[in-house]
Every structure is written in structure tokens, then in C-alpha cells.
């Protein structure tokens, strides 16, 4: 089996996939895995669009967002991030740990997305899924044509924030860790979170409703709430409370997917291998930050029963667990 992931090789999801693949190759009697990073999400689009039908039998996607899942199934998407072909045979296998994606600032006066009018936002990839979603949110807030952008490598984000080159940063990926805390995938930017108090820009239900009602968007978005002080940032102890209050951010579902033609036994065996036979070793192998809790019942945005892989249905039915749709 070959896994593809949009995560860069330096990112935590890729490192997790690497460790999972190595464990699978070392322990499973007949399933062997390889993996690749497509580096940027637009290349990931091309990976799916160019995949030959016969290759789908042996292909899995790792850490694909629920938004890409929705766009890939339907085809299309915004001009800056779209799928040339429809992929109705893409199938959901599992959703990983609860995650969110947010926009944060050092300016306590920026409390809503409407407050970003006239401000400069820092981001990484103007063609990627996160930027696509932020543009839809800003459009719904009525300020898309009033913000300025600054793009660059994540290693520049700290100097930009500290020096005032940007007013807010769209790089706030957070997730629930196995010990119940919230972690952050902000490396190499941990110092941003320790330098001074950060404030999160709240995403509200009215903005979500406008995004989901916009026919230009081939996806639905949702909310997840991060509790006050829940985010753990590696490093020396700090008096900074992050976030300083409960805040709703963009829900981010990271999925593993397969194809309708992927053998049912393979998908079933993968879930059983990690969630039953080797659960303890699996949690250890992926470290604290990105352990995928495979027995979780979370579905994903846009999920219907028809989009669930038969191997997944079989596994969860045997476990007596109901998968939550949508």
C-alpha cells in the first residue's frame, strides 16, 4: 500500500505517518507500506487527479482535510485550490484526533474577523486548503477585499509577528493530545506563543452559516471550541494563558481515506492492526502530538454512509460502535 499526504516532510503528520508505516512494515505479516509527501496541497490535488484506476486499489491518503475530501468527491473547488476531476469513489476510513485551525494576534482589539479590515495577515501557502478556507471566511465577514497578505516560509512568522510586519497569523493549528490537553503544530514557531500574550479571533456561527450558504464554496465548515488555557506549548513554563478565554475556531478534521476499489480486507486489517492488536504500541509510536485514536466515533464534515469504506463499516460493526455522520 502507498500512502500520500499533503503534509510536508518536516511536519508532525508526516513524521507520524513515517513511524506508523515503519511499524506496519515491521509487524504486519502481509501488508507492507510506502509513503510520500506531496509537499503542497496543490500537488496533492494533482496526485488524486492523475491517479490511474488500477493504482487506487493500493493507494491511501493520510491527513487529508475534510474540506479536501468534500471538494475531491464533488470535483471543482475555488480557483486557487481545486480538483480537475470528480472522485466519487473516494472513501472515508477514519478521522483522527479533534483538531482546529485558528487565526491569532498580539492585538487584543482584533476580536472578530470584521476587525481585520485594513490589517495584514501572514500565511504560508496562497494555494493551500487553509488559505482557501480563510478567504471564504473573510468573504463571509465582508472584509476579503480590505485585508493585506504577507506570504512566506513558517520560519519567518516569528520575526513578522514580533516586528509588527503582520497583524495576525493564520497558522494556529491545534489538536487534542492523548492525555486530554490541546497541543499545537506551530513548530518552528513555539516562541510566537511564548513571546507575549496571544489573542484568538473568534469564528462565529453566523460566519459559518454564510460560508456554507455560499454557492461558490464546494465545502461546508464547522466550529470547534478550545477551552481557556488548554493549549500546551512545549518549552519552559510560561505565565501566558493560551487561549486567554474559551474560543471557537475552524473545525479541522484530518482523515485517512481509501478508494471504493481498495480491498475491504486491507482496510479492515489496517484498522484492526492499529486499534485492537497494537493500540498501545501505536499510541507510543506516533508520540504525544499526533496519536490517531482509531476507536473514536468521530466522522467528518460532509460524511454520508455511502462514502464510508466497506472495511471501515465492517470493523466498526464488529466493535459495536456507531459512526457519527456529518
Secondary structure, 3 states (H helix, E strand, C coil): CEEEECCCCCCHHHHHHHHHHHHHHHHCCCCCCEEEECCCHHHHHHHHHCCCHHHHCCEEEEEEEHHHHHHHHHCECCCCCCECCCCCCEEEEEECCCEEEEEEECCCCCCCHHHHCCCEEEECCCCCHHHHHHHHHHHHHCCHHHCEEEECCHHHHHHHHHHCCCCEEEEEEEEECCCCCEEECCCCCHHHHHHCCCEECCCCHHHHHHHHHCCCCCCCCCEEEECCCCECCCCCCCCCCCCCCCEEEEEECEEEEEECCCCHHHHHHHHHHHHHHCHHHHHHHCCCCCCCCCCCCCCCCCCCHHHECHHHHHHHHHHCCCCCCC
